Amino acid sequence: MINLSVNVNKIATLRNARGGNVPDVEQVAMDCERFGADGITVHPRPDERHIRRSDVFALRPLVRTEFNIEGYPSEQFMELVLSVRPTQATLVPDAPDALTSSAGWDVQANMEFLTGIVDRLKEAGVRTSIFVGTDLDNIRAAARTGADRVELYTGPFAEQFDNDPEAAVAPFVAAADTAHSVGLGLNAGHDLNLKNLKFFQQHVRHLAEVSIGHALISDALYLGLEATIKAYKECLK
């Protein structure tokens, strides 16, 4: 069974739009686990426009499944992660003002930087994942940093899926096989949804985990959170 990690950033976005603590990010995270999620993902950004640093500290003792913190590995981010010590840290190349993650790392161009970050995280016992595209040489370079996993940026797959699903998934099939061949675990995320997820997982081998937030929370507005998580888990069977 492929793990489903629910990104709760959108819950924090809704809370922050009104102030106060409705909806309650901590309660939603616990509910996600209760309804079958295998992990909770957060992506704190410097401006705290959704998940706040205080949320990360509050969630850490509550999350009973895997806790995954995504973000650009600035010194501020590293201080947070090394203090909280989540199950996994996913390194993304976002600029501080990025609306959402829209590309993977050029690992070869950032080899020294990423290797140093991975070393610090692994010393702290935190599993490391590097957010990448489907370039095969780049994935091989990710393995040389010492990272445990890569997370494939699936935005291009989602964009092309409606027109040509076979062509959309082909680069990800090759990327997954390459990652596996060099000893990397495999995660995936970005714009995966109830329409394309089952097709993706049926074609992409070696997949350990998907991280889904925006689509899942949007579906929950119509289906309810429990039914939505069950539907996503069904896609991953």
C-alpha positions as CSV (number, residue, x, y, z in Angstrom):
1,M,0.0,0.0,0.0
2,I,1.3,3.4,-1.0
3,N,1.2,5.9,1.9
4,L,-1.0,9.0,1.7
5,S,0.3,12.1,3.5
6,V,-2.2,14.9,3.7
7,N,-0.9,18.4,3.4
8,V,-2.9,20.6,5.8
9,N,-1.7,24.0,4.5
10,K,-5.1,24.8,3.0
11,I,-6.7,24.3,6.4
12,A,-4.3,26.9,7.8
13,T,-5.0,29.3,4.9
14,L,-8.7,29.2,5.7
15,R,-8.1,29.7,9.4
16,N,-5.8,32.7,8.8
17,A,-8.3,34.3,6.4
18,R,-10.6,35.0,9.3
19,G,-8.4,34.9,12.4
20,G,-9.0,32.9,15.4
21,N,-8.7,29.1,15.3
22,V,-11.5,27.9,13.0
23,P,-10.9,25.5,11.4
24,D,-8.5,24.0,13.9
25,V,-5.4,22.8,12.1
26,E,-4.4,20.4,14.9
27,Q,-7.9,18.8,15.1
28,V,-8.0,18.4,11.3
29,A,-4.6,16.7,11.3
30,M,-5.7,14.3,14.0
31,D,-9.0,13.7,12.1
32,C,-7.0,12.9,8.9
33,E,-5.1,10.3,10.8
34,R,-8.2,8.9,12.3
35,F,-9.8,8.6,8.9
36,G,-6.9,6.7,7.5
37,A,-4.1,9.1,6.4
38,D,-0.6,7.6,6.7
39,G,1.1,11.0,7.3
40,I,0.7,14.7,7.8
41,T,2.6,17.2,5.6
42,V,3.1,20.9,6.3
43,H,5.0,23.5,4.3
44,P,5.8,26.5,6.5
45,R,6.8,29.6,4.5
46,P,8.7,32.6,5.9
47,D,5.7,34.9,5.7
48,E,3.5,32.3,7.6
49,R,0.6,32.9,5.3
50,H,-0.7,29.4,6.0
51,I,1.2,27.1,8.3
52,R,2.9,29.0,11.1
53,R,6.0,27.9,13.1
54,S,3.8,27.6,16.1
55,D,1.6,25.1,14.2
56,V,4.6,22.9,13.5
57,F,5.6,22.8,17.2
58,A,1.9,22.1,18.2
59,L,1.5,19.3,15.6
60,R,4.7,17.5,16.4
61,P,3.5,15.7,19.6
62,L,0.1,15.1,18.2
63,V,1.0,13.4,14.9
64,R,1.1,9.6,15.4
65,T,1.8,8.7,11.7
66,E,4.6,10.2,9.6
67,F,5.3,13.9,10.0
68,N,6.7,15.6,6.9
69,I,7.9,19.1,6.8
70,E,8.5,20.7,3.3
71,G,10.4,23.8,2.5
72,Y,13.3,25.7,1.2
73,P,16.3,24.8,3.5
74,S,17.1,28.3,4.7
75,E,18.8,28.5,8.1
76,Q,15.4,29.5,9.6
77,F,13.9,26.3,8.1
78,M,16.7,24.2,9.3
79,E,16.5,25.5,12.8
80,L,12.8,24.6,12.8
81,V,13.3,21.1,11.4
82,L,16.2,20.3,13.6
83,S,14.3,21.4,16.7
84,V,11.1,19.5,15.8
85,R,12.8,16.4,14.2
86,P,10.0,15.2,12.0
87,T,10.0,11.8,10.3
88,Q,10.9,13.4,7.0
89,A,12.1,16.8,5.6
90,T,11.3,17.4,1.9
91,L,13.7,20.0,0.4
92,V,12.1,22.2,-2.2
93,P,13.7,25.1,-4.2
94,D,10.9,27.6,-3.6
95,A,11.6,31.3,-3.4
96,P,10.3,32.9,-0.2
97,D,7.4,34.5,-2.0
98,A,6.4,31.5,-4.2
99,L,2.7,30.8,-4.4
100,T,3.3,27.1,-4.6
101,S,6.1,24.7,-5.6
102,S,6.4,24.7,-9.4
103,A,9.7,23.0,-10.2
104,G,12.2,20.6,-8.8
105,W,15.9,21.2,-7.8
106,D,18.7,21.5,-10.3
107,V,20.6,19.1,-8.1
108,Q,23.9,19.2,-10.0
109,A,24.1,23.0,-9.8
110,N,23.3,22.9,-6.0
111,M,25.2,19.7,-5.1
112,E,27.5,21.2,-2.4
113,F,24.6,23.0,-0.8
114,L,22.2,20.1,-0.8
115,T,24.8,17.6,0.4
116,G,25.5,19.8,3.4
117,I,21.8,20.1,4.2
118,V,21.3,16.3,3.8
119,D,24.2,15.6,6.1
120,R,22.8,17.8,8.8
121,L,19.4,16.3,8.6
122,K,20.6,12.7,8.6
123,E,22.8,13.4,11.6
124,A,19.6,14.4,13.4
125,G,17.8,11.2,12.3
126,V,15.5,13.0,9.9
127,R,14.7,11.2,6.6
128,T,15.5,13.4,3.6
129,S,13.7,13.8,0.4
130,I,14.7,16.1,-2.5
131,F,12.0,17.6,-4.7
132,V,12.9,16.9,-8.4
133,G,11.6,16.7,-11.9
134,T,12.0,13.8,-14.2
135,D,15.5,14.5,-15.6
136,L,17.3,11.2,-15.1
137,D,20.8,12.7,-14.6
138,N,19.4,15.0,-12.0
139,I,17.9,12.1,-10.1
140,R,21.2,10.2,-10.2
141,A,22.8,13.4,-8.8
142,A,20.2,13.4,-5.9
143,A,21.4,10.0,-4.9
144,R,25.0,11.4,-4.6
145,T,23.9,13.9,-2.0
146,G,23.1,11.1,0.3
147,A,19.4,11.8,0.4
148,D,17.0,8.9,1.3
149,R,14.3,9.7,-1.3
150,V,13.3,12.0,-4.1
151,E,9.8,13.5,-4.5
152,L,8.7,13.7,-8.1
153,Y,7.1,17.0,-9.0
154,T,3.9,15.8,-10.8
155,G,2.6,19.1,-12.0
156,P,3.5,18.3,-15.7
157,F,1.8,14.9,-15.4
158,A,-1.4,16.5,-14.2
159,E,-1.3,19.2,-16.9
160,Q,-1.0,16.7,-19.7
161,F,-3.1,13.9,-18.2
162,D,-6.5,14.8,-19.8
163,N,-5.0,15.0,-23.3
164,D,-2.7,12.1,-23.3
165,P,-2.3,10.1,-20.1
166,E,0.2,7.6,-21.5
167,A,2.5,10.4,-22.7
168,A,2.0,12.3,-19.4
169,V,3.1,9.4,-17.3
170,A,6.0,8.1,-19.4
171,P,8.7,10.4,-18.0
172,F,7.6,9.5,-14.5
173,V,7.9,5.8,-15.2
174,A,11.5,6.3,-16.3
175,A,12.2,8.6,-13.4
176,A,10.9,6.1,-10.9
177,D,12.9,3.3,-12.3
178,T,16.0,5.4,-12.3
179,A,15.5,6.5,-8.7
180,H,15.0,2.9,-7.6
181,S,18.1,1.8,-9.5
182,V,20.3,4.2,-7.6
183,G,18.9,3.3,-4.2
184,L,16.4,6.2,-3.7
185,G,13.0,5.8,-2.2
186,L,10.2,7.5,-4.2
187,N,7.6,10.0,-3.2
188,A,5.4,12.1,-5.5
189,G,3.2,15.2,-5.2
190,H,1.6,18.2,-6.8
191,D,-1.8,18.3,-8.5
192,L,-2.5,14.7,-8.0
193,N,-6.2,14.2,-7.5
194,L,-9.0,11.6,-7.6
195,K,-9.1,11.8,-11.4
196,N,-5.4,11.0,-12.1
197,L,-4.0,9.4,-9.0
198,K,-5.0,5.8,-9.7
199,F,-3.6,5.9,-13.2
200,F,-0.4,7.4,-11.9
201,Q,0.2,4.7,-9.2
202,Q,-0.7,1.9,-11.6
203,H,2.0,2.9,-14.0
204,V,4.7,4.3,-11.7
205,R,6.5,1.5,-9.9
206,H,8.4,1.8,-6.5
207,L,6.1,4.5,-5.2
208,A,6.3,4.8,-1.4
209,E,4.3,7.9,-0.7
210,V,2.2,10.7,-2.2
211,S,1.6,14.1,-0.6
212,I,-1.6,15.7,-1.5
213,G,-3.2,18.9,-0.1
214,H,-5.1,21.3,-2.4
215,A,-7.1,18.8,-4.3
216,L,-7.9,16.7,-1.3
217,I,-9.1,19.6,0.9
218,S,-11.1,20.9,-2.1
219,D,-12.8,17.5,-2.6
220,A,-13.5,17.4,1.2
221,L,-15.7,20.5,0.8
222,Y,-18.1,18.3,-1.3
223,L,-17.5,14.8,0.0
224,G,-16.5,15.4,3.6
225,L,-13.0,14.7,5.0
226,E,-13.5,11.1,6.0
227,A,-15.0,10.0,2.6
228,T,-12.4,12.0,0.7
229,I,-9.5,10.3,2.5
230,K,-11.0,6.9,2.0
231,A,-11.4,7.7,-1.7
232,Y,-7.8,8.7,-2.1
233,K,-6.7,5.7,-0.2
234,E,-8.8,3.5,-2.6
235,C,-6.9,5.1,-5.5
236,L,-3.6,3.9,-4.0
237,K,-4.5,0.3,-3.6
